[in-house]
Amino acid sequence: MSRHSRTKPAQYDTRARRAGFDALLPRLRRGTLTPEEGALLAAYVLEECRVSDANRSSLGGTTRTLADHRQAADAAIREFEETDEAHRVAIAGALEAPSDSPWTALVGRATDAQHWAERGRNTAGQVEKVREELRRSEEARGRLRSALAMGAVARVSALVARDLRKAPQHTG
């Protein structure tokens, strides 16, 4: 079972408000809304606005976090590239040692090259972890954008309802 399969209480609340909109907005358009129903519709609209504002604020935080992750990923990639170049130089230096060098110097260079290669593998693993974190952050940002879009639909419904209340009533 995935971690997102459970319906959360906030989702029930949102569904209930949306069902309320579906029931109350047609009555508002026809001009048959009671004062109690008008108060309920206003409460629904205010709650949708509050939820939308909270989602927008959360999206801002996610966007900032995503930017931080991108900077960290860029820094890790730059460090990896610099380290990779240092590894190549160390290995090339070890391989190009003069044949009359003492063995200790040659072994030292090989050890240095092995150390740099290990650091490169570790850094590559860190870069991959940062990239995965960045991918998850981008997915979360997409989900928040979808939630904000749903909040925008609710806001448009509220504006239509307000405009309909202000429009002159025609009785035929």
Backbone torsions as a table, in degrees:
resi	resn	phi	psi	omega
1	MET	NA	133.0	-177.7
2	SER	-76.8	162.6	-176.9
3	ARG	-74.6	-10.8	-178.3
4	HIS	-106.3	11.8	-173.8
5	SER	-78.6	-21.5	-176.1
6	ARG	-81.7	133.9	176.1
7	THR	-78.2	130.5	-176.5
8	LYS	-90.6	154.7	-179.9
9	PRO	-55.3	-36.5	179.8
10	ALA	-63.6	-32.1	178.1
11	GLN	-68.2	-37.7	175.8
12	TYR	-62.5	-43.6	179.3
13	ASP	-60.8	-44.1	-179.6
14	THR	-62.9	-44.8	179.1
15	ARG	-61.2	-40.6	179.9
16	ALA	-64.7	-42.7	178.4
17	ARG	-63.3	-43.4	-179.8
18	ARG	-62.6	-39.9	176.6
19	ALA	-63.7	-38.1	176.4
20	GLY	-62.7	-42.1	176.1
21	PHE	-59.0	-45.6	-178.6
22	ASP	-60.1	-34.4	-179.2
23	ALA	-82.8	-38.1	-171.8
24	LEU	-87.7	-33.8	-177.0
25	LEU	-62.8	-42.1	176.5
26	PRO	-61.4	-36.8	177.9
27	ARG	-67.3	-35.5	177.5
28	LEU	-64.4	-43.3	179.5
29	ARG	-62.7	-37.2	-180.0
30	ARG	-79.3	-13.3	-179.6
31	GLY	80.9	23.4	-178.5
32	THR	-110.4	20.9	-178.3
33	LEU	-81.1	129.4	177.3
34	THR	-79.0	161.7	177.8
35	PRO	-58.3	-37.1	179.5
36	GLU	-65.9	-42.1	178.5
37	GLU	-67.0	-35.9	176.0
38	GLY	-62.5	-41.1	178.3
39	ALA	-65.4	-39.3	178.0
40	LEU	-65.0	-43.6	178.4
41	LEU	-61.7	-42.4	178.1
42	ALA	-62.1	-40.2	178.8
43	ALA	-64.5	-40.1	177.1
44	TYR	-61.1	-44.9	-178.4
45	VAL	-63.5	-44.7	-179.8
46	LEU	-62.5	-40.4	179.2
47	GLU	-66.9	-41.1	176.7
48	GLU	-60.4	-41.0	178.0
49	CYS	-63.6	-41.9	179.5
50	ARG	-62.7	-45.6	179.7
51	VAL	-63.6	-41.5	178.8
52	SER	-62.0	-43.3	178.2
53	ASP	-63.5	-39.9	179.0
54	ALA	-65.3	-41.6	178.0
55	ASN	-63.7	-41.6	179.6
56	ARG	-62.6	-42.2	178.3
57	SER	-63.8	-43.4	178.6
58	SER	-63.4	-39.5	178.5
59	LEU	-63.3	-37.5	176.7
60	GLY	-61.4	-42.8	177.8
61	GLY	-65.1	-39.6	178.0
62	THR	-65.2	-39.8	179.3
63	THR	-63.0	-42.4	178.4
64	ARG	-64.9	-42.4	178.6
65	THR	-62.9	-41.2	178.5
66	LEU	-61.6	-42.4	178.1
67	ALA	-62.8	-40.2	177.5
68	ASP	-62.9	-41.8	179.0
69	HIS	-65.3	-39.1	177.9
70	ARG	-62.6	-43.6	178.7
71	GLN	-62.2	-42.2	179.1
72	ALA	-64.6	-40.5	178.7
73	ALA	-64.3	-44.2	178.4
74	ASP	-60.7	-43.0	179.8
75	ALA	-64.7	-41.4	179.4
76	ALA	-65.3	-39.2	179.0
77	ILE	-65.8	-44.4	177.8
78	ARG	-60.1	-44.6	180.0
79	GLU	-62.5	-42.4	178.3
80	PHE	-61.1	-44.7	-179.6
81	GLU	-63.3	-41.0	178.6
82	GLU	-66.2	-43.3	179.5
83	THR	-64.8	-41.2	179.3
84	ASP	-59.4	-43.7	179.5
85	GLU	-64.5	-40.5	178.0
86	ALA	-63.3	-37.3	177.3
87	HIS	-62.7	-44.7	-179.3
88	ARG	-61.8	-42.1	179.3
89	VAL	-64.4	-43.1	-179.2
90	ALA	-64.1	-43.2	179.3
91	ILE	-65.1	-44.5	179.2
92	ALA	-61.7	-40.3	178.3
93	GLY	-62.5	-40.2	179.2
94	ALA	-67.0	-37.8	-178.2
95	LEU	-76.4	-25.7	-176.6
96	GLU	-96.8	13.8	-179.9
97	ALA	-63.9	140.0	178.6
98	PRO	-60.2	148.1	-176.4
99	SER	-66.8	-21.0	-179.7
100	ASP	-91.1	11.6	177.7
101	SER	-69.5	147.5	174.7
102	PRO	-65.5	148.7	-178.9
103	TRP	-59.4	-32.7	-177.4
104	THR	-63.0	-40.0	178.7
105	ALA	-66.3	-39.8	-179.7
106	LEU	-66.0	-43.8	178.2
107	VAL	-64.2	-38.7	178.1
108	GLY	-61.6	-42.8	178.6
109	ARG	-65.9	-39.6	178.8
110	ALA	-65.2	-39.8	177.8
111	THR	-63.6	-44.3	176.9
112	ASP	-59.4	-43.6	-179.9
113	ALA	-62.7	-41.5	179.1
114	GLN	-65.0	-40.6	177.7
115	HIS	-60.6	-46.7	-179.9
116	TRP	-64.9	-37.7	178.1
117	ALA	-64.0	-41.6	178.5
118	GLU	-63.6	-43.5	177.1
119	ARG	-60.6	-38.2	178.1
120	GLY	-63.3	-42.3	178.0
121	ARG	-64.3	-42.8	178.2
122	ASN	-62.2	-43.8	-179.8
123	THR	-64.5	-39.7	178.3
124	ALA	-61.7	-39.3	176.7
125	GLY	-63.7	-40.3	178.3
126	GLN	-65.8	-40.6	178.3
127	VAL	-60.8	-42.4	-179.9
128	GLU	-64.5	-39.4	177.4
129	LYS	-63.0	-43.7	179.2
130	VAL	-63.2	-40.9	178.4
131	ARG	-62.9	-40.4	178.6
132	GLU	-64.6	-43.3	177.2
133	GLU	-61.3	-40.4	177.9
134	LEU	-63.4	-42.6	179.1
135	ARG	-62.4	-43.7	178.9
136	ARG	-64.5	-38.9	178.5
137	SER	-63.8	-40.4	178.9
138	GLU	-66.2	-36.5	176.7
139	GLU	-65.0	-42.7	178.8
140	ALA	-63.0	-39.0	178.2
141	ARG	-62.5	-40.7	177.4
142	GLY	-62.8	-41.0	178.3
143	ARG	-64.6	-39.5	178.9
144	LEU	-67.5	-37.2	176.1
145	ARG	-61.2	-40.3	178.0
146	SER	-62.9	-42.4	179.2
147	ALA	-63.4	-40.3	177.8
148	LEU	-64.5	-38.4	178.3
149	ALA	-62.8	-39.9	177.4
150	MET	-63.9	-38.1	177.0
151	GLY	-64.9	-34.2	179.1
152	ALA	-66.4	-37.6	177.7
153	VAL	-61.9	-43.2	178.9
154	ALA	-63.1	-39.1	-179.9
155	ARG	-65.8	-40.6	177.0
156	VAL	-62.3	-41.4	177.3
157	SER	-59.6	-40.7	179.3
158	ALA	-65.1	-40.7	179.6
159	LEU	-66.8	-39.0	177.0
160	VAL	-62.2	-44.5	179.7
161	ALA	-61.4	-41.6	178.9
162	ARG	-63.7	-44.8	-179.9
163	ASP	-64.1	-36.8	178.8
164	LEU	-66.9	-35.1	177.4
165	ARG	-65.6	-37.0	-177.2
166	LYS	-79.7	-22.0	-176.7
167	ALA	-69.0	144.0	178.8
168	PRO	-63.0	138.8	179.3
169	GLN	-84.1	127.9	177.6
170	HIS	-102.4	123.4	176.2
171	THR	-109.8	134.7	-170.6
172	GLY	-112.4	NA	NA
